[in-house]
Amino acid sequence: MKQIKKSLFRLTAFLGLLITPFIAKAQEENLGESLSKFMNDTGFARLVDGNWWCLVMIAIACFLMYLAIVKKFEPLLLLPIAFGMLLTNLPGAGLYHPELFEGGHIHWPDFVDANNVGLLDYIYLGVKLGIYPCVIFIGVGAMTDFGPLLANPKSFLLGAAAQIGIFATFLGALVLGFNYAEAGSIGIIGGADGPTAIYLTSKLAPNLLGPIAVAAYSYMALVPVIQPPIMRMLTTQKEREIVMKQLRKVSKTEKIIFPIVVTVFVSLLLPSAAPLIGCLMLGNLMRESGVVERLSKTVQNELMNITTIFLGISVGATTTASAFLNYQTLAILVIGIIAFSLGSAGGVLLAKFMNLFLKNKINPLIGSAGVSAVPMAARVSQTVGQEANPGNFLLMHAMGPNVAGVIGSAVAAGILLSFLG
C-alpha cells in the first residue's frame, strides 16, 4: 500500500511539473484567446477555411491505397505514393513546400531555415537530384538477365519499335497545348518504365511529376488488362500459334562484355542517357561477373527497397491539390494510356513486318513485350500465346524485347532530355 501511495505521489508531482508552463501561460493570456488560437491552428479549422480540396486529395489517396492493398496494383510503389499524397495534403502539417522547388529549381538558401522546411522536402531532394531513379536502375540491372536479348539480337528492334508510343504521344501532347518539356515528360509514359518517367519528368517538368508517376505505375499494373486485346486485334490465330525455336545458350563472357559495351556506346552517343544506362549496366555487371555476389544481393533487395520507399513517398508529396486537380492531370491519364497502347502495338506490328523477310518466323506476340514493364509484359505474351497454342512457350523469347525495352526507354529519355533539357 505504501508503494502505491509513493507511486501516486510521484505521478502527481510529474503531472504538476508538466502542466506548470500551461498554467503560467494561461495567467499571462486570456484562456479563451488561447483556446481560440489552438482551434484556429488545427487542421480541421484549415479545412473549413477554404482548404476543402484537400479532402478530395485525401479521398484519392485512400483510393490509391485501396488499389495497392486490395487489388495489388504495383503495391511496392503505389502504396508509398498514396501515403505521400495523404501526408502532403494534410492542412497545416507543413511536410512539403512546393515553393522551395518553384520554377524547376531547388532554392537552396531557403533550406537554411529549418522552420520553413518539412520532412518531405528533404526526402524529395533525392528525386530532384536524380538519385532515387538511378539507384533503382542499379537494382533493376542486377535483377535482369540480358541472355535472351543476346541470344536473339533481333529483339533489339522489337524493343526499339515499342518506343514509338513515346514519340507519337509527344506530338499528341503538343497538339493538346502542353509545352515541349511537358509533352516529352508525358510521352515517356509510353515506355512503361516508372523510374525513367520520374527521372525525365523531374528534369523537364517537375510540376507534372505526381500525375505522370501515378499514371505510369498505374498502367504498368494494368499490363495484363491493356495488352491482350491489342495483341489479339493485331494478330491472326495462325500468327499467335507460331512456335519459335529454342534460344541458344549465351556464354558468361558475352554477358560480362555486354554491359560494358552498351555503357560506353550509349554514353558516347547520348551523354544525357549516361546516368540511367550506366546505373542499369553497373547492376547487371555485378550480377554477371559473379565476383560481388554480396553487393549484387544488396542492390537487389535492401538498397532497392529503401530507395523505393523514399521515391514513392517523395513523388506522392508532389501531388498537392493545386498540382493534381486540374485539366492537365485528366489529359495526362488519357494520353498516358494511349502512349502505352501505341508502344504495345508498335512492337507487334514490327514483328509482323519482319516476318515478311524471315525464314524462321517470329511470333508477333513477343513484340508487345518491347515496353519496359519487366517481366509482366513478357508473361502476358506467354499467356496469350498459350491460349492460342497450349504447347507454345514464349516467355524466354519475350524477355528479349522486354529487357531491350528497358534500354530503349532509357535511350528515349536521353534523346528527349538532350533536345528539350
PyMOL commands that set and color helices and strands:
alter all, ss='L'
color gray80, all
select helices_A, chain A and resi 2-28+31-41+43-48+53-69+75-88+98-104+108-112+114-116+119-128+131-143+147-151+155-161+164-175+180-191+194-204+206-221+223-234+237-240+252-269+271-289+293-300+302-317+321-324+327-354+364-370+376-388+395-420
alter helices_A, ss='H'
color red, helices_A
deselect
rebuild
show_as cartoon
